[in-house]
């Protein structure tokens, strides 16, 4: 029985984890009256503490765990310990970590109260023409800002340093908090993701780890998309778990930032998502929209495509396949394609927020005013 003790502990915590997800599915309205605020409070507590370290603490802990696994395995073999007991102990540890992750943050994936609802944004179906008009809107704003960006001698973007951008990233969230409480939360700057070459090969631009409250971004991300990516990871840390909603939150936070670099990153990213969606629906219309991209913005799009292409290969394919399975395991039916679903939110934002405010005001009838 002693040899199975670890597996029994693992089974208990696996059952508790299942119980949490069961409650999230069947008692969603009740659970999520408090859970997002609780999860955000946990992150607000952890982030300033782990933020005192320049490096990602979770990476050091993960490395230490890996070394400890190998060390204890070697001891078990040399000293002829019971390998079943060794395996049970580490299975139990993994089960506890999974339970803590789900309890501290992971249940946010199951939240049926969407970010759009929090913003009182009506999400409706739209036509290809409306999708095209939204793409044009984001393109035109990006075109305008592309001409204002500081550039190097070769014509490439010359943004502020990573640390400066990280310090500025929270400003847009502060502005958005006045409109929607979902944007409230800790503003500790994101960190540089260690072992960036490794994550570049896997095609990952950022990682947020709830167990330590750390949001980290790959510094090798194309600089024009970097501010958007920082805000995306910060959105995760304030309990916006779903990838399309984190992208949408990043767009709104960047647009609300006083920094032109953040605003350009928002419109450039929004254009890319809407253009890709339009290309799937109507390639001819997408090519027509792309013809309106000015040379400065075209250079930035080409640089971004070149940066993304660096990670193409079997390592990236396997990593994305694994992440796709993870997304589906936490009830995200479209898996890794959830990122691209932000185009639906961006189009609806354009239709119901931008277009609505652009409509001319209809004069009110005044019975006391007589026209001759």
C-alpha positions in Angstrom: 0.0 0.0 0.0 2.9 2.4 0.7 4.0 2.0 -2.9 0.7 3.3 -4.1 0.4 6.2 -1.7 1.6 8.8 -4.2 -0.9 7.5 -6.8 -3.7 7.8 -4.2 -2.7 11.4 -3.5 -2.6 12.1 -7.2 -6.0 10.6 -7.6 -7.5 12.8 -4.9 -6.1 16.0 -6.4 -7.2 14.9 -9.9 -10.6 14.3 -8.5 -10.6 17.8 -6.9 -9.5 19.3 -10.2 -12.3 17.5 -12.0 -14.8 18.7 -9.4 -13.7 22.4 -10.0 -14.2 22.0 -13.8 -17.6 20.3 -13.2 -18.7 23.2 -11.0 -17.5 25.6 -13.7 -19.6 23.9 -16.3 -22.8 23.3 -14.4 -22.8 26.2 -11.9 -21.2 28.8 -14.1 -23.3 31.8 -13.2 -22.9 31.2 -9.5 -19.2 30.4 -9.5 -18.2 33.3 -11.7 -19.9 35.9 -9.5 -16.6 35.8 -7.5 -14.0 33.6 -9.2 -12.6 36.2 -11.7 -12.1 38.7 -8.8 -10.5 36.0 -6.7 -8.1 34.9 -9.4 -7.2 38.5 -10.2 -6.5 39.1 -6.5 -4.2 36.1 -6.4 -2.3 37.5 -9.4 -2.2 41.0 -7.9 -0.6 39.5 -4.8 2.0 37.3 -6.6 3.0 39.7 -9.5 4.7 42.4 -7.4 6.6 39.8 -5.4 7.9 37.8 -8.4 8.3 41.1 -10.3 11.3 41.9 -8.0 13.3 39.3 -10.0 14.6 40.3 -13.4 14.3 36.8 -14.6 11.3 34.5 -14.9 11.1 32.7 -11.6 8.9 30.0 -13.1 11.6 29.1 -15.5 14.1 28.6 -12.7 11.5 26.6 -10.7 10.8 24.4 -13.8 14.6 23.9 -14.3 15.0 23.0 -10.6 12.2 20.5 -10.8 13.7 18.9 -13.9 17.1 18.5 -12.2 15.5 17.2 -9.1 13.6 14.6 -11.1 16.7 13.4 -12.8 18.7 13.4 -9.5 16.1 11.4 -7.6 15.7 9.0 -10.4 19.5 8.4 -10.4 19.4 7.9 -6.7 16.4 5.5 -7.0 18.4 3.4 -9.5 21.7 3.5 -7.6 20.2 2.8 -4.2 17.6 0.4 -5.6 14.6 2.3 -4.3 11.1 1.3 -5.3 10.6 3.0 -8.7 6.9 2.7 -8.4 7.0 4.8 -5.2 9.3 7.3 -6.9 6.9 7.6 -9.9 3.9 7.9 -7.5 5.5 10.8 -5.7 6.1 12.8 -8.8 2.7 12.0 -10.2 1.2 13.3 -7.0 3.3 16.5 -7.3 2.1 17.0 -10.9 -1.5 16.5 -9.8 -1.1 19.1 -7.0 0.4 21.6 -9.4 -2.5 21.1 -11.9 -5.1 21.5 -9.1 -3.4 24.8 -7.9 -3.3 26.1 -11.5 -6.9 25.4 -12.1 -8.0 26.7 -8.7 -5.9 29.9 -9.0 -6.5 30.9 -12.6 -7.4 28.1 -15.0 -11.2 28.1 -14.4 -11.3 31.4 -16.3 -11.4 29.4 -19.5 -14.9 28.3 -18.5 -16.3 31.7 -17.8 -19.4 32.2 -19.9 -19.5 36.0 -19.1 -17.6 37.3 -22.1 -15.4 40.3 -22.4 -17.8 41.7 -25.0 -20.7 41.5 -22.5 -18.6 43.3 -19.9 -18.0 46.0 -22.5 -21.7 46.0 -23.5 -20.6 45.2 -27.1 -23.2 43.6 -29.2 -21.7 40.7 -31.1 -23.6 39.9 -34.3 -23.0 38.2 -37.6 -21.6 40.4 -40.4 -21.2 40.3 -44.1 -18.0 40.1 -46.1 -18.5 43.7 -47.1 -18.6 44.7 -43.4 -15.5 42.6 -42.8 -13.8 44.4 -45.7 -14.8 47.8 -44.4 -13.4 46.9 -40.9 -10.1 45.8 -42.5 -10.0 49.1 -44.4 -10.6 51.0 -41.2 -7.7 49.3 -39.3 -5.5 49.6 -42.4 -6.1 53.3 -42.8 -5.3 54.0 -39.1 -2.2 51.8 -39.4 -1.2 53.6 -42.6 -1.4 57.0 -40.9 0.6 56.0 -37.9 3.2 54.1 -40.0 4.3 57.5 -41.4 4.8 58.8 -37.8 7.0 56.0 -36.5 10.7 56.5 -35.8 12.8 54.4 -38.2 16.4 53.3 -38.6 18.6 54.1 -41.7 17.3 51.0 -43.4 13.7 52.0 -43.0 12.8 49.5 -40.3 10.9 50.4 -37.1 13.0 51.9 -34.3 10.8 51.5 -31.2 11.8 52.2 -27.6 13.7 49.5 -25.6 11.8 46.5 -24.3 12.0 47.7 -20.7 10.5 51.1 -21.6 7.7 49.5 -23.5 7.0 47.2 -20.6 6.7 50.1 -18.3 4.2 51.8 -20.6 2.1 48.8 -21.3 -0.2 49.2 -18.2 -1.2 52.8 -19.1 -3.8 51.7 -21.6 -5.3 49.2 -19.1 -5.7 52.1 -16.6 -7.6 54.1 -19.2 -9.8 51.1 -20.1 -10.6 50.4 -16.5 -12.8 53.5 -16.3 -15.0 51.9 -19.0 -14.8 48.2 -17.9 -13.8 46.7 -14.6 -12.5 43.6 -16.4 -9.3 45.7 -17.2 -8.6 46.2 -13.5 -5.6 44.5 -12.0 -1.9 44.5 -11.4 0.3 46.6 -13.7 3.7 45.0 -13.0 5.7 45.1 -16.2 6.0 42.0 -18.3 9.4 40.3 -18.3 11.7 39.1 -21.0 11.1 35.4 -21.7 14.3 33.5 -21.0 15.7 31.0 -23.5 14.1 33.2 -26.3 15.7 31.1 -29.1 14.0 28.0 -27.8 10.6 29.7 -27.7 11.2 31.3 -31.1 11.7 27.9 -32.6 8.3 26.8 -31.0 6.6 29.9 -32.4 5.7 31.3 -29.0 5.7 35.0 -28.5 4.7 35.1 -24.8 3.8 33.0 -21.8 1.8 33.9 -18.6 2.2 31.6 -15.6 -0.5 32.0 -13.0 1.4 30.0 -10.4 4.0 32.8 -10.1 1.9 35.7 -11.4 4.5 36.3 -14.2 3.7 37.6 -17.7 6.6 37.1 -20.0 7.2 38.1 -23.7 9.7 36.8 -26.2 12.1 39.7 -26.9 12.6 38.3 -30.4 9.0 39.2 -31.3 8.8 41.7 -34.2 9.0 45.1 -32.6 5.9 46.4 -34.4 3.8 43.6 -32.7 5.8 43.7 -29.4 3.5 46.3 -27.6 0.4 44.3 -28.6 2.0 41.1 -27.3 2.9 42.7 -24.0 -0.7 43.8 -23.5 -2.0 40.3 -24.6 0.0 38.7 -21.8 -1.0 41.4 -19.3 -4.6 40.6 -20.2 -4.1 37.0 -19.3 -2.7 38.0 -15.9 -5.8 40.0 -15.1 -7.9 36.8 -15.7 -8.8 37.2 -19.4 -8.0 33.7 -20.3 -9.5 33.1 -23.7 -7.0 33.9 -26.5 -9.4 35.8 -28.7 -10.5 37.9 -25.7 -6.9 38.5 -24.6 -6.1 39.7 -28.2 -9.2 42.0 -28.1 -8.2 43.4 -24.7 -4.7 44.0 -26.0 -6.1 45.9 -28.9 -8.2 48.1 -26.7 -5.4 48.7 -24.2 -2.9 49.6 -27.0 -5.4 52.0 -28.7 -6.1 53.6 -25.3 -2.4 54.2 -24.6 -0.9 57.6 -25.2 2.1 56.1 -26.9 1.9 56.2 -30.7 4.0 53.0 -30.8 1.3 51.1 -28.9 -1.4 52.6 -31.0 0.4 51.6 -34.2 0.9 48.1 -32.8 -2.8 47.8 -32.1 -4.0 48.9 -35.6 -1.2 46.9 -37.3 -2.3 43.7 -35.4 -6.0 44.4 -35.9 -5.4 44.8 -39.7 -3.5 41.5 -39.9 -6.3 39.6 -38.1 -9.1 41.2 -40.2 -7.1 40.8 -43.4 -6.5 37.1 -42.8 -10.2 36.6 -42.0 -11.2 38.4 -45.2 -8.7 36.5 -47.3 -10.4 33.2 -46.1 -13.8 34.6 -47.0 -13.1 36.6 -50.1 -9.5 36.5 -51.5 -10.2 39.1 -54.2 -11.6 41.6 -51.7 -8.5 41.0 -49.4 -6.1 41.7 -52.2 -8.0 44.9 -53.0 -7.7 46.0 -49.4 -4.0 45.1 -49.4 -3.4 47.4 -52.4 -4.1 50.3 -50.1 -1.2 49.6 -47.7 1.4 52.4 -48.0 5.1 51.5 -48.4 6.0 52.2 -44.7 3.3 49.8 -43.4 4.1 47.3 -46.2 7.7 47.2 -45.0 6.5 46.5 -41.4 4.2 43.7 -42.6 7.0 42.2 -44.6 9.4 42.4 -41.6 6.8 40.7 -39.4 6.2 37.9 -41.9 9.9 37.4 -42.1 10.2 37.2 -38.3 7.3 34.7 -38.1 8.8 32.6 -40.9 12.0 32.1 -38.8 10.2 29.7 -36.6 8.6 27.5 -39.3 9.6 23.9 -39.0 8.8 20.6 -37.2 9.5 22.0 -33.7 6.9 24.7 -34.2 4.4 22.3 -35.7 4.7 19.9 -32.7 4.6 22.8 -30.2 1.5 24.3 -31.7 -0.1 20.9 -32.0 0.4 20.4 -28.2 -0.9 23.8 -27.4 -3.9 23.2 -29.6 -4.7 20.1 -27.6 -4.3 22.0 -24.4 -6.7 24.7 -25.6 -9.3 22.0 -26.5 -8.8 20.3 -23.1 -9.9 23.6 -21.4 -13.1 23.8 -23.5 -11.8 26.0 -26.3 -13.3 24.1 -29.2 -11.3 25.8 -31.9 -8.0 25.2 -30.2 -5.2 27.4 -31.3 -7.4 28.9 -33.9 -9.1 30.8 -31.1 -6.4 33.5 -31.5 -7.8 34.3 -34.9 -11.4 34.6 -33.6 -10.5 38.1 -32.4 -11.4 39.2 -35.9 -15.1 38.7 -35.0 -14.7 41.0 -32.0 -12.7 43.6 -34.0 -15.3 43.7 -36.8 -18.1 44.1 -34.2 -16.2 46.9 -32.4 -15.9 48.7 -35.7 -19.5 48.2 -36.6 -21.1 49.0 -33.2 -18.6 51.4 -31.7 -16.7 53.2 -34.5 -19.4 53.4 -37.1 -22.0 54.3 -34.5 -20.1 57.3 -33.4 -19.4 58.4 -37.0 -23.1 58.6 -37.8 -24.2 62.3 -38.3 -26.4 63.6 -35.5 -30.1 63.8 -36.5 -31.5 67.2 -35.6 -34.3 67.1 -33.1 -37.6 68.7 -34.0 -38.2 71.9 -32.1 -41.9 73.1 -32.2 -40.8 76.6 -31.1 -38.3 77.1 -33.9 -40.1 78.2 -37.1 -38.2 78.1 -40.4 -39.2 80.6 -43.1 
